[in-house]
Amino acid sequence: MAPPGGPAPVVQFEDVSIAFDGKSILHDISFSVERGQTLVLLGPAGCGKSVLLKLANGLLKPDSGTIRVFGEDIARLRRRDLYKLRTRIGMVFQESALFDSLTVEENVAYRLHEEHVPGAETHARVVEALKFVELEAAIDKFPSELSGGMRRRVSIARAIVSNPDLILYDSPTGGLDPITSATIIELVMKQRDVSHTTSLVVTHRLQDAFTLATHRFDPATGGMKPLPSDGPDHGIDQGTKFLLLNEGKIAFQGTTEELVHSSDPWIKRYLE
Amino acid sequence: MPLLPPDVLLKKQVASVQEYSILAGRAIADIFSRPLYWDDIFTQMDSIGVGSLPIIILSGFFTGCVLALQSVTALKEFGAVSMTGSLVSLSMVKELGPVLTGLMVSGRNAAGMASEIGSMKVTEQIDAMRALGTDPIRKLVTPRLIATVFMLFFLTIIADAVGIAGGALVSVSMLGLTASSYLHSSYASLVHGDIVQGLTKPLFSGFIIATVGCFFGMRTTGGTQGVGRATTQAVVVSSVFIIVVDFIVTRAMIGIFGS
C-alpha cells in the first residue's frame, strides 16, 4: 500500500507467486518501485528475473498475489484496459524482439502508428529516439542487417519513443561484448538521469548493476562518469535500488550500500 | 518424448480445445469493435486470395477434366454420356469445388499463418507486440480470419467455374459432346439448394483455416523445430476439420433443402 499522504508506487508486488507445470518459479515476492527509482533485479540464471518483468507488464498472470502498476491491479484489468495501460510502459526484450519484417524506422514508430500520430511528427520523434541511441544512420535498415548491440539500441529507441512512465529492461546487455554492454548501460543511465523514468533493470552482470549505481550521465561530455565519493551521496546513486532473487525468492532488497555490506553468506558468495 | 498418463493427456487436449475456443471467440468478437486493421486485412486478402489463385485455377480445372473423363465410362453403360455436364457441375459445385479449394488453401495458408505467427512467437515478437499495447489477436488473427473467409468464398466460385470449363473442354474435345449440350446439362441440373450448399462450405472452411493456422502459430514453443511442428499440425488439423465439417454441413443442407 502507498504510504499515507505519499504518492502510490509505480510498481507494487504483494505476495506474488507463479509456477509453471507445477514447478514454483517465483514465491511470495513483495516489493515496490517508487516514481523515478531504478530497481536493479539481480540473481543467478533461471531464478525468475525475466518472469518477474513479464508479470510487471501483464504478459504473464500470477497464480496468487497482487501486482499494481500505476495503482491498477493488472490481473483484474479488462483486456482492453490492460493494453491501454501498456502504452505507458516501455519494454526492452532480452533478444531485442524487433519486428523482422519492418525497418528500423517502422519498428521504432510502431507505437506512434498505433496511436495515429501524424506522419511528420512520427518521423521527427523516431529520428529523435534514434539520435538518443546514436543510431540515426540505420533508420532504413532491417533488423537482420544490424549487429546484436545495434538491435538492442533500436529496442531501447522503440521503448522510449513514446516517453513512457515506466521502462522494463530485460537483460539489455545479455550476450553482448563488454564495450557494447557499456554503451547500452550508458543509454539506460542516460534515460534514468535525463528523463528520470522509473525503471526495472534485469541483469545477471554485477558490473553493469554497480556501474548504474555508482555513475551518472554527464550531458556535458555525453558519457557517464563516476559519482564523487566525497559528494553528499558518497559516490552512490540514491535512486538506484537492488532486488536480489535466488531460487524464486527474494534474497535481498535494499540500497547499494546495504547490498555490499550484507553479512549473508550466499549474497557474499554471489557478489564475489 | 516421455509418454504421458491418459488423464494428463486428456487434460491437455481439453485445455487445447478451450484455448482454441477462446482464440476463435476473441477473433470473432474483435470484428465488431474498433480498431480494425484494414491495411492488414487487405494485405492478407492479397496474400490468401490473389496468391492462391494459380493453384486454385489449376487444381479446379484439372479436377473438372478428370471428372469428365472418369464419369464417361460409367455413363456410357447407361447411354447417358450427355449427362456428363450435369455430373461434373453437381460434383464441382456441391462438393469438389469447396472441399478442394479449402484443402488447397489450407495447405498453402494455414501453413503460412502457423509458420509466420510461430516464428514471431518464438522470437518474442508477439510479446513485444503486446508490450507495445497491441492485441495480437486483433492485429494478427482477426485480419486473417476476415480475409480467409471472404476470399475463400470467391476462390470457390472460381474453382467451380474453371472445373466446369475443364469438364467442357474434355467433353467437347475428347468425348464428342457439343459445348451447348454440355453447358445446358450443367446449368439445368443445378438448383438453388446446390449453390447455397456449395457456397456455405467455404465460409466454414475459411474460418477453420484461419483459426487453426493462427492457433498453432500462437502456441508455438521450442524454436525453429517448434515452428516446423506447428506448421505441420496446422495443415493436418485444418484439413481433417474441413472434411469433417464438410460432412456435417452437407448433412445439414440435405436436411434443409432435401437431397
Contacts between the chains, C-beta under 8 A, distances in Angstrom:
chain1	res1	chain2	res2	distance
A	54	B	127	7.4
A	57	B	130	8.0
A	57	B	131	5.6
A	59	B	127	5.5
A	59	B	130	5.9
A	59	B	131	6.6
A	79	B	135	6.8
A	83	B	130	7.6
A	83	B	133	5.0
A	83	B	134	7.0
A	83	B	135	5.5
A	84	B	133	7.0
A	86	B	130	7.0
A	86	B	131	6.1
A	86	B	132	7.2
A	86	B	133	4.4
A	87	B	132	7.9
A	87	B	133	4.0
A	89	B	131	7.1
A	91	B	128	7.4
A	91	B	131	4.1
A	91	B	132	7.9
A	93	B	124	5.2
A	93	B	127	7.0
A	93	B	128	5.9
A	93	B	131	7.7
A	94	B	124	7.5
A	95	B	123	6.8
A	95	B	124	6.1
A	97	B	123	6.4
A	97	B	124	3.9
A	97	B	125	5.5
A	97	B	127	6.5
A	97	B	128	3.8
A	98	B	125	7.7
A	98	B	128	7.6
A	99	B	120	7.9
A	99	B	125	5.7
A	99	B	128	7.3
A	99	B	129	7.9
A	100	B	123	7.2
A	100	B	125	7.2
A	110	B	132	5.7
A	110	B	134	7.8
A	111	B	132	5.1
A	111	B	133	6.4
A	114	B	132	7.1
A	114	B	133	6.4
A	114	B	134	5.8
A	158	B	132	7.6
A	168	B	131	8.0
